[in-house]
Amino acid sequence: MFVVFGALLPVVMLLGLGYSVRAAGFVSPRIWSALEWMTYYILIPSFLIHTLGHRPPEPAVIGGMASGILGVSLCMTLALWAVPVLFPTCDRAAFTSVFQGVIRGNTFIALGVAEGLWGPPGLTLVAAAAGVTVILFNVLCVGTLSVSLVQAQGRWPLFLKIALALARNPLIWACVIGWAFGTGIISVSDGLMDGLGFAGAAAVPMALLVAGSGLRFGPLGASWLMEALSSLLRLLIMPAGGVLAAHLLGLEGMVRAVVILMLALPAPPSAYVLARQMGGDAPLMARIISLQMILAFFTLPTTVLVADML
């Protein structure tokens, strides 16, 4: 128990530091935006390329993790489409925010937890899992926003919107390049890999600082029911589904723990950006993200502990 909390303590400290620095106004919003851009487009991709380029997991391991995470996510996607029917007051824009809050997880936090608990092997598994799942999650979320908000967004072909979102995602390209390096499809010099390693070493702490700076605390809004529903499904039902999926697939050890961890993460700040860009309910999305982050301080240690005990 104390080992789990000890491993998560640096994650909580960096999240809290990022929030405190932003709240105190020591750093201007422009700088935080620049740091977020650098983390998302340079540091995290460098980390992924370096990690997967040196020691990519076996295809069977990647397939097992992907099957568990994607299976639970697809089942939840089907269930979520009943929300507008069960809750008539939930309009289309609000539904897309609930959807994102349940389906998407904060990979930055997963990297920090994996490094603290399992070291380099855990980081490699989380990087590989993120490389596979980020594609589907982007397809699901961009597709859902496009279908739900088609009147507000015009009538671009749905496949074009999804293709553009995937083509602009640096994490997808980083994983493809890393796998190409790791499998020998593309040869690369040690100097380049060392440079990527130096940049990637800053990825996890910077990502946690940026994630902490995005926290916004306040009372629940008028749509408190949607905020609570999204948090319940994301932080409790999704990891419970991960436990079931891991059992059915015969996953064991660290692989099983990573599957459960990836399904227990709070929603990422990037979900707010997507909601704002595509006409979703951005204020609701911001409240969902902050509520889930607060609750995750309590649910995530318990989930990780249970995953390690199974």
Buried (B, 14 or more C-beta within 10 A) or exposed (E): EEEBEEBBEBBBEBBBBBBEBBEEEEBEEEEBEEBBEBBBEBBBBBBBBBBBBBEBBEEEBBEBBBBBBBBBBEBBBEEBEEBBEEBEEBEBBBBBBBBBBBBBBBBBBBBBBBBBBBEEEBBBBBBBBBBBBBBBBBBBBBBBBBBBBBEEBEEEEEEEBBEEBBEEBEBBBBBBBBBBBBEEEEEBEEEEBEEBBEBBBBBBBBBBBBBBBBBBEEEEBEBEEBBBBBBBBBBBBBBBBBBBBBEEBEBEEBBBBBBBBBBBBBBBBBBBBBBBEBBBBBBBBBBBBBBBBBBBBEBBBBBBBBBBEE
